[in-house]
Amino acid sequence: MRSPEQLRAEVRRLHRAISTTLDPAQRRDEAERALELAQQAEIIESLPDDVEGLWRSIAHYSNMLAASEDGREQQVLAQLLQDVEDKRRQVSRNDRPRQLRSRLAVA
């Protein structure tokens, strides 16, 4: 899973590149990419920390992906969906030991 810090570092790199690029089309493309990455960083940072909330996020982004007709948007949503699924797997793995301890404590 990409971390918000990694994405923000890439945004900073793109901003530096924008400031040194003279080609308007390249500047626009890099600015669009920087905006996409900044938005993704914020989304990833705001993801819930519980499995149920992550399943809701997966359903939300899956629906958005299915409804999208724009190729670039589909790529962005597919990557974001992968990040959410990675976090869900990570949270599920971390949650299992706690669930097991709770069950053992009850028994």
N, C-alpha and C positions, 0 to 999 in steps of 0.2 A: 504494500500500500504506500502510496506517495504521502509524505507528510506535508502539512501546511508550510513548514519551514523550508522544505525542498522547493515547493512551488513558489514561495515568495522569493527565494534566492534566484530562481529562474526569471521571475518578473523583474527583479533588480537588474539582472544581466541584460534582459531585453530593453529595459529603459536606457541603459548605457549605450546599447547598440543603436537605439532610436536617435539618441542625441548626436551620434557621429555619422549617421547615414544621410546622404543627400537625396537619394531616390525616394520620391513621395510614395510610390506604390509599395516599396519595401518598408518604409516607415509605417504606412497604414497597416500592412500585414503584421508587422511586429507589434504594433499597438493593439491590434485585435487579439493577437495571441497572448499578450501580457494581460489584457482584460479578462480573457477566458481563464487563464491560470490563477489570477487573483480571485476571481469568483469561485473557482474550484477550491482554492485554499480555504476560503471562508465557509463553503459548504462542508468540506471535510472536517474543519474545526468544530462546526456546530452540530455534527452528527450525534445522535443520542448514544449513550454508553450501555444501553440495555438491548438485549437480543430482539425483543418485541418491537422496540422503536426502530431498530435497524431493518427488521423485516418490512415495516411500514415504509421506510425510506426506499428500500429495494423495489417495492411495489410501485411507489410513486415514480421513481426514475425509469422503471421498466415501461410504465404507461406512457411517460413522456417520450421515450425512445420509440415505442411502437407508433406513436402519433406523429412523429417528426418525419418530414419529407426532405429536409435539408441535409445533405451529406456531411457537411462540417459539423452541424449540430449533432448528428447521429454519432459521429466519432467522439465528440466531447462527452455526450451522455453515456456512451458505451464505456469510456474510460472512468467516468465518475461512478457508474454502476459497478464496475470492477473494484474500485476503491471501497465502496460501501460493502460489497460482498466480502472483501478481504477483512474489513473491520469486523463484520459479523462473525466470520470464522474465528478471528482472534478473540473476540469477546466470548464466543461459545466455548473455546478451549479454556479460557481463564475462568469461566463460570462453572465448569464441571467440577473442579476440586471443591469449590464452595458448596455446591449442591450436594456432593457426596458427604462432606463434613456435616452438613445440616441433617441429612438422612441418618448418618451414624449417631449423631447426638440425640435424635429422637428415639432411636432404637435402644 
